Amino acid sequence: MAKLIVSILSSLDGYCAGPGGALAGLPMDAAFGIHNLDCLRRADTLLFGATTFAMFEAYWPNVDRGPGSDPVQREIAERTMAARKLVVGDRVGVRPDSPWADTEAVPRAQAQARIAELKAAPGADLLIYGSHLLYNDLLARGMVDELHLLAGNVLLGGGVPTFEPGLAQRWVLLDQRRLPESDTVALHYDCRPR
């Protein structure tokens, strides 16, 4: 059975994006890229909300994968291209000319059943990067198995809260560490309902 894993970068004051959804204030350094690649190596399916899907679809297919390119960025680009991809949303469509045209669009009302089906099937893990609305909904429904919370060394002062108000859960800490050559701390939790 596959696990559903969420990896999210948050400011110290609890925001996964700044005002207006801006990500520029979050510390996306080399260690952040290596962490994301480590998570991606254990997964064969990527789940997205509409906003994160649009960002990833615009960025990763265009990353330089030629000789001399950054090896971490190159491998992330290759793995995201090869992974099964699902985008959850009611008004989401995937352009037929997109490099990610094979992405499955899942209406919100069907997301829980589709994700449960994927978790029950043999294969590697399912992974969510960002996608604030999606992972908060799945946490509330008890569907997330593990969460990697990366606490960046910044205060954004406002923006998109990492966790929705009213989400009350207790998790088990599996690991904590400072990312190498970074001021970001990685907290790894078991989120399964008890």
Number of C-alpha atoms within 10 A of each C-alpha: 11 19 19 27 26 28 23 20 25 27 24 16 16 20 25 28 23 20 13 9 12 12 17 9 15 20 20 14 13 15 18 19 13 17 17 18 19 13 18 24 13 15 23 18 23 22 26 24 23 20 18 17 24 14 10 16 18 14 11 19 16 11 16 14 17 9 8 8 11 12 14 18 19 18 16 21 20 15 19 22 16 12 17 17 21 22 26 25 19 13 10 17 15 17 11 10 7 12 15 22 13 15 20 16 20 20 15 16 11 12 18 17 11 15 18 13 11 19 19 12 11 9 15 18 20 26 24 25 22 22 21 22 16 20 27 18 16 17 22 15 11 14 20 23 19 22 24 22 19 25 23 24 16 17 15 20 12 15 16 19 16 21 18 15 8 7 10 9 12 11 15 12 13 12 11 14 11 14 17 13 9 15 15 25 17 21 17 20 20 17 21 17 14 8
